[in-house]
Amino acid sequence: TNRSPCIIKPVDDGDYIYVTKTYAVTSIGSWAFRDCGLTSIVIPDSVTSIDKSVFFRCSNLEKVDGLDKLTSIPSSLFYECSNLTTIDIDFSKIISIGSSAFYGCDKLNFSEDGVLNLPNIKSIGSNAYSGCDSLKKVITGEKLVTLNGGAFNCCSGLVEAEINGTNLHISFGVFRSCSNLNVLKFGDGVVS
């Protein structure tokens, strides 16, 4: 079985205590690695649940592996992970992305060519990709029904967006301050 040592960090003195028993890690709770100094992490196959804000402000984090089974990305999962360049998320499987999920991840490579293709996405939260400067193009599939405000706010590298959906209402400021956005295409399912 895939087991990991349990590490406990008491709040009062900041010293780490290592427990000698091993436990199967099945979930990672909110704020688990907040402001940590990790540069890379491999999430074990045994993990089936990841809560919001797990890597909140992990500014040294560069690479995360083991996320290829995710179907939804929790809110603020990688909030201000400013050095994050590589994650192994299969974006073709993603159906929802929480608010500020990738906020401030300005170096993150979503693909080799900078294209974020979300064919099965149903919902994109507010500020989900705000400040993702390496993002060049975004394409959504016909299943999108919710595109919240500021979703692609301040993405200076974004030059093209193709937004499709079903009865899709687009909130205010979705592409605010995307100064290089030259091509914006809307599918027939966009109603407002």
Secondary structure, DSSP 8 states (H G I E B T S, - for coil): ---EEEEE--TTT---EEEEEEE---EE-TTTTTT---SEEE--TT--EE-TTTTTT-TT--EEES-TT-SEE-TTTTTT-TT--EE---GGG--EE-TTTTTT-TT--SSTTSEEEETT--EE-TTTTTT-TT--EEEE-TT--EE-TTTTTT-TT--EEEE--SSBEE-TTTTTT-TT--EEEE-TTB--
